[in-house]
Amino acid sequence: MSKGSDLDLDLIQMVQRARMLHDESAVPSEMAAVYWIEAKRREGEYPAPTANAGEWRVKLRVEDADAVWERVKALTVAGELGYKSKVSTRPAAGQADPDERLLCARTYDAADGADVARVGEALRALGLTALEYVADKAS
């Protein structure tokens, strides 16, 4: 490796830990400095993400994002969903509806149909509809 391409993994991990501490109390409607707020699983065993990971996506109204995020965050941390969930805090560049936010619940592998279905059902149990599952890569 050349000197300019050396990675400081300790520094990267420190920044990631600080980001997660910040995200624990972050509220989507009160954040604009970062595009996503994330929550990671803390309870229970769950496989590490593969190259074939994917996510359930649901579009939320801005006025619903805070309450839905609190419920999804709690389920994620408790190990009831996948390995990570995230919610957008502002519209994406060029987004047609500025009052829409995107919530994603990540699963470790799109090929694990039982796990994908389990996470989808947990989201539906929260009253979320119009869910779309998207794999990170085409199988």
N, C-alpha and C positions, 0 to 999 in steps of 0.2 A: 504494500500500500504506500502511496505517496503521502507525504506529510499532510497535505491539504485534505486528504480523504479519510484520515484517521477519525473514527467515531469515539466519542467519550460516552460509553454506555452508562456509566454511573450518572453523568449529567442528564442524559436522556431519561433515565429512570426517576431521577429526582424531579425533573420537570413534570413527568407524567403523574407522580404521586401528588405534587402540588396542585395540578389540574384537577385530579379526582377529589381532593379535599375541597377545592373551590366549588366543584360541581355538586357536592353533597347538599349544599344549602341554596344553590342557585335556583332561581325561579325564571322560567322562560320569558315571561312578559317584562321582567326587570333586567334582562341581559341584552346587550347589543354588541359588546366588545368581542364576543366569540360567536360563531355561527351555531355550534352544537353544544348542548349540555349532555353529559353521559353519566350512566350508572352501570357499575359492574357487579356481577354475581359475587356474593361473599359466602353464601351458605351452600352446602351440598356439593357433591362431586359432579363435574360436567367436563366432557372432553374439550381439549384445546381446539381452537378453530383450525380448519383445514383450508387448503387452497380453494375448496369448493363451498366455503361458507356462504351464507345468504341472510336475508332479512325479510321480516314482515314489515310492510309499510302501510301507514294510514295517514290520510290528510285530516288535519284538525282545523277548526276555526280558532283564530287567535284567542277569542274569549273563553274557549274550552281548554286550551293547551295547558295552563297551570294545573288545573284540577286533575286532568287525565295524566299528566306527567307525574304528579305525586303518587298516583296509584300504580302506574307502570314502574316507576323507580322503586317503590317498595317491593313489588313482586320480583323485580330483577335482583335486587340486593338479597332477598330472601331465598333465591334459587328457584323461583317458580317459573321463570321464563328461560331464555338462553344465557349466553355468556355476557351480553352487554345490550343495553338499550340507549337510545339517544333521541333528542328532540331538537328541532331547529328553533332558534330564538328570533329569527327575522326572515323575511322573504329571500328566496334565492335570486340571484341576478336574472333579470328578465322574466321573473315569475308573473304570470297573468293576474293572479289574485293576491294582493299584498296582505290580506287578512288570513292567509292560509299558512299553516305550519305542518312540518312533516315529522312524524314519530316513527322510529324504526326499532324493531326488536330483533337482534341478531341471533342466529343459530349457528352451531359449529360446522354443519355440513348439510348442504341442500339435498344430498342423496339419502339422508336418514329421514325417510318419510314419516316415521312415527314421532320423532322429535319435532319436526316441522309442524305436524298436525297438532301435537300437544301444545306448543307455544301459540299457534293460531287459535285453538280453542280457549286458552287462558285469556287471550286478548278479546275474543268474542264475549266471554263471560263478563268482561268489563263494560260491555255494551258497544264495543267498537265494531263497526261494520265497514264494508267496502275495503276490506283488507286485500293487499296484493303481496304475494311472495316473489322475491327476486333473488336469484342466485348470483353470486359475484362473478361467476363465469359460466358460460354455456356448457352443459354436460355433454 
